[in-house]
Amino acid sequence: MGFNCGIVGLPNVGKSTLFNAISETSKAEAANYPFCTIEPNVGVVAVPDPRLDQLAALYHPAKVTPTSLEFVDIAGLVAGASRGEGLGNQFLSHIRQVQAIVHVLRCFDAGDVVHVAGGVDPERDAAIVETELCLKDLETVEKRREREQKAAKGTGKSAEEARANLALLDRVHGGLDAGTPLSAQGLGSEEKARLSDLFLLTGKPVLYVANVSEEQLGAGDDPRVAAVQRLAGKRGAPALVICAALEAEIARLPREERADFLAASGVGEPGLSRLVRAGYALLGLVTFFTAGEDECRAWTLREGTKAPQAAGVIHTDFERGFVKAEICRVEELLAAGSEAALRSAGHLRIEGKDYVVRDGDVAHFRFAV
């Protein structure tokens, strides 16, 4: 099961620097000119979770396996991308393939790093990207409207359905034409489902990243960062403040030296840990665990997944032959100190097919094939 976030933004805002820091590679070229990234770079990143470390300390397993998230570094977009300017069509097709968007907005000044729009203004930059995504979605909606208009002229159930779809498309078209992304149009879950096969770009969840300099991190209120936070609030989206250059520097250090470097820099936790967890939450994901002497492992699920489907993430036979699940909370297991003590305390529950697995569950599945 793969989950991914695409890192997007204008050229030279720090996307590739951030990607290299997240993936701890130099896979993405970071250079002082537009479009140094053409083909998207892909990195699979472990999701930091102290609960897994605590389980490993309890069981001392032969193997510890965290859950992971995929990040995709996508080429920079420019005004006119929806009409093919720059790497427009390529950029937009790559965005269509990711499940969520990490929108990097430059908030730092640097004379040696050119800005394609001539100066640093995160609100303007965000508007450029958002406008191009809206324009591309308008094109997609217009094509579908033409098809539904033809079908709506007929009679019977299919024509009625086409007319209902046409009314929805007209509403969405009006919103996009006014510059309102699909995610901000207040659609219901049933309406979103009817539009799902269009894969509209502005319907994807967005996380805004204010990319700042190291000096800005400790400088208190910053008007550019405040602008990004206002934008995020308006869109109902999360926002993080990260210094991509500092994170890249941390990622290049040996692991045993990172804690001291973070302490000396006055940074309690790497911004990348916050970013990965925020991306995980953005996709509506939860983590459950399996634990034993052989392996302690974290697994990824969509929120709302029931026990048989959770078992299927481990192995398809587990779902096919699902009988029951033994479930406990990770904090209860850690507090008890062992499964035996947990069982004695009555905190090990037997759950059936309708149980919805929650974040922080430790599961043992029983199955018969």
GIZI-V985132 format. One line per field, one symbol per residue. ss: DSSP state (H for helix, E for strand, - for the rest). phi: phi as a letter, one per 30 degrees, with the letter a starting at -180 (. if undefined). psi: psi as a letter, one per 20 degrees, with the letter a starting at -180 (. if undefined). A space follows every 10 residues. Layout:
ss = ???
phi = ???
psi = ???
This chain:
ss = ---EEEEE-E ----HHHHHH HHH------- ---------- EEEEEE---H HHHHHHHHH- --EEE--EEE EEE---E--- HHH----HHH HHHHHH---E EEEEEE---- ---------- -HHHHHHHHH HHHHHHHHHH HHHHHHHHHH HH----HHHH HHHHHHHHHH HHHHHHH--- -HHH----HH HHHHHHHH-- HHH-EEEEEE E--HHHH--- --HHHHHHHH HHHHH--EEE EE-HHHHHHH H---HHHHHH HHHHH----- HHHHHHHHHH HH--EEEEEE ----EEEEEE EE---EHHHH HHHH-HHHHH -EEEEEEEEH HHHHHH--HH HHHH----EE E----E---- EEEEEEE--
phi = .cbbbccbld dicjdddddd dddhbcdcdc bdadidccdd cbbcbdddad ddddddddch ddbbbddbbc cbdcedcbej edcjdicedd eddddedccb cccdcdbcca dcbdcdcjad addddddddd dddddddedd ddddeddddd ddddbjdddd dddddddddd ddddddddic eedccidddd ddddcdddhd ddcddbcccd dcddddecci dbdddedddd ddddcicdbb cbcddddddd dddeedcddd dddddicdbe dddddddddd dedicbcbbc baddacbcbc bdejddeedd ddddaddddd cecabcbbdd ddddddjadd dddddicccc bcdcdcdcdj dcbbccbbc
psi = oppqpporrr qkijghgggh ggilrkhppo rlqqkhpfqq qpppppopoh hghhghhghl rhqporrrqp ppoqqqqrpj hijjqckfhg ghhhhhirhr poopppjqqo hjoqphjiro nhggghhggg ghgghhhggg hhghggghhg hiiaraghhg ghhghhgghg ggggghhjjo qhijjkqrhh ghhhihiilp hjiqqpppoo orrhhhhjjb pphgghgghg ggghikqqqq pqnhgghhgg hiqqhiiggh ggghijogqp hhghgghhhg hhjlqrprqq pahgqpqqqp qqpjprghhg hhhgphhhgh kpgrppprqh hgghhhiqhg hgghikjoqp qbhipopqpj qpqoppqo.
